[in-house]
Amino acid sequence: MTSATIKPPNEPAVKAGSKFRPDIQGLRAVAVGLVLLYHAGLSLFPGGYVGVDVFFVISGFLITGMLVRQAEEHGRIDLADFYARRIRRILPAATIVLAFVAVLTISILPRTRWDEIGVEVIASAFYLVNWVLADGTDYLNAEEAASPIQHFWTLAVEEQFYILWPALLVGLLWFASRRSRNRSVGRTPNIHRYLKVGVAIAIVPSFIWSIYYTDANPAPAYFVTTTRLWEIAIGAALAIFAVQLQKLPHSVGYILQGGGLLAILAAGLFYTSATPFPGYAALLPTLGAAAVIVGGMSGRATEGFARVLNVRPMRWIGDLSYSLYLWHWPLLVFAAYLADGDLPVGYGLLIVTLAIIPSWLSYRYIEEPFRNWQRLKEKSARALRAGASLMVTTTVIGLAVLVASAQLASDDSSPQASNEPMGAEAIELDAAALEPVNQVSSMTPDISEVEDDVADVYADGCHGDDVSVEVNPCVYGDADSDYVVAIVGDSHAAHWIPTLQKIAEAHGWRLETYTKSACALNTVAVNNGGSVYESCYEWGQNVLEHFTGSEAPDHVIASASSHSAASSSDAPEGVRTGDLEGGYEEAWTQIEEEGVGVTVILDTPRPSFDVPECIAENEDSLTECAADRDEAMASSGHEGMLSAAEAAGVDTVDMSDALCSPEACAPVVGGVIVWRDGHHITATYAETLAQILEEKLRENSSVQLAD
């Protein structure tokens, strides 16, 4: 069904949005300005990301106003016409930007990033990229460079809303018409009653979920559609309630204008990256935008505080806002890459200023011509076909990036001879294998796949995420064995699992894994993302209870990255704080007092830069990607864990000499890439460390090993 037919109501048509609102164009300028300054790195607006939320409200108001007017003036909502308008407005410019990103990705960025961007281009073609980004926001890729099309998540959220919302309106209008016919032939249905119900359905569940999910899992909550629907629906509510809202006195309207602008600017000035968002915090910019829109009703769009929004430069930036939003971000990302990842604020501001040039060209020669192309306006079907063609084009562009990556991987592949030692096995024959060299005859895994070279525990679903508190171990080795060894800690414990799996298989262990993102086993709380990591603390208590209970393992192997202790002033009631080293000591002592052996694998060196990306840029000069050993050791949690282990009197194993020479940590050893990012070992290299770790355990640990 593409339309619903009703009789026009007796109520006056919704006038909000029926005429050009210059104040809304100025409000667009405020929104895009906040986003641009935030992305440029200007510290004055650490919450400039709220400009996106202002856009959501504006979009919901204008689009819903158009739909409701169409229903009231023509007795129906024509979905084909609606989507044809969206296509002419959104797709042409977006397609050009995605093509631009694809070309520069292959021309400039290292191959380590091609596959990810190729997938995101395809996801952008179908307006699903926000879910791809949400799925990819985890601890393992927290330090990866930003995608040049990351900002397309907002378009995806909007378009998903505009699949659901018009369909809901059509259903409500049909229901209103049917109810009217059933009650009285010829009676005019009061459609606004049903529209108000519809907007409540859109706002209330999404807002409640936004509050919950932002608190429970903030990283994906920022991107997913379900936490954002209510923001667009607030704009929709303004259009639906416009008949009542435009009756407000002028004095109230002027107050709303000024108060709304102050609310938006306050969010931009005082929110930071540590502010849980969207959740409750999104109320300030969204209600601020709503207040400005309401304040401009009833002829006030050029009066009061709206005069600030009406100046010609503001309206001009408002006209360009969509193109500016599309173009500025990829330009910043590519510039940051060329600047070795560190783009000074001055250069950032210069780039967002220069972004006006492609934005104006895009607006003048792409946006406006397509939007006003008479041939496409005459028949919705033509615009729909054009939209489908553009989506196919974007998909092909994304596939081309993936194919180019696969082709290079195939060209570069030169498998190592089966009789040659791989990875750390080469060290046992010649210690010089640890020395950095400029070129190697082969590398594994392929550079485009190395970021996914992780322990089985991730795919098997038992590495805890940021919100989990359950003890959910995987079991490897001999599941029926009477001798149980547990590995516990964060992702730096998890990267030893491939090594321990081989040892477990060789010695008949039942190997159980207890790992959680960014969470070390400790009796005091740690920080995560600038706040107290409550789920980590609770998870740690659960693990300790298990390790000291009736089903405790025979031996615990602990490891972890460096962490920072939570502040006592920030910790909720019942969460202990204190010195991390003391917390390690206490946890390990509790376990040993129950007769369970403890061995600590000291933290690994931390190169602190993206090693695979460096390899992709320097395949003929790999020494450029070697980290200074002393600096890498200083960046790790090695010394803190050693101190705590000595205080607790538990065994320790130091694997640093199997990862670095006395001077440097090479990116490739024995034909195997050592690091999957800036601090995690690849699963492939970890497997080759089995013999070395076994020998060190035999020398330094009480863990049971067969003779």
Secondary structure, DSSP 8 states (H G I E B T S, - for coil): ---------SS----TTTS--HHHHHHHHHHHHHHHHHHHT-TT-TTGGGHHHHHHHHHHHHHHHHHHHHHHHHSS--HHHHHHHHHHHHHHHHHHHHHHHHHHHHHHS-GGGHHHHHHHHHHHHTT-HHHHHHHT-SGGGTTS---TTGGGHHHHHHHHHHHHHHHHHHHHHHHHHHHHHHHSTT----HHHHHHHHHHHHHHHHHHHHHHHHHH-HHHHTT-GGGTHHHHHHHHHHHHTHHHHTTS-HHHHHHHHHHHHHHHHHHHHH--TTS--SGGGGHHHHHHHHHHHHHTTTTTTTSTTHHHHHSHHHHHHHHHHHHHHHHHHHHHHHHHHHTTT---HHHHHHHHHHTHHHHHHHIIIIIHHHHT-HHHHH-HHHHHHHHHHHHHHHHHHHHHHHHHHHHHHHHH-----TTS--TTHHHHH-GGGGS--S--S--BS-TTTGGG---HHHHTT-EE-SS--S----EEE-TT-S-EEEEEESHHHHTTHHHHHHHHHHHT-EEEEEEETT----SS-BEETTEE-HHHHHHHHHHHHHHTSTT--SEEEEE-----B--TTT--TT-----HHHHHHHHHHHHHHTT-EEEEE-------S-HHHHHHH-TT-GGGG-EEHHHHHHTSSHHHHHHHHHHHT-EEE--GGGT--SSEE-SEETTEE-BSSSS-B-HHHHHHTHHHHHHHHHHH--S----
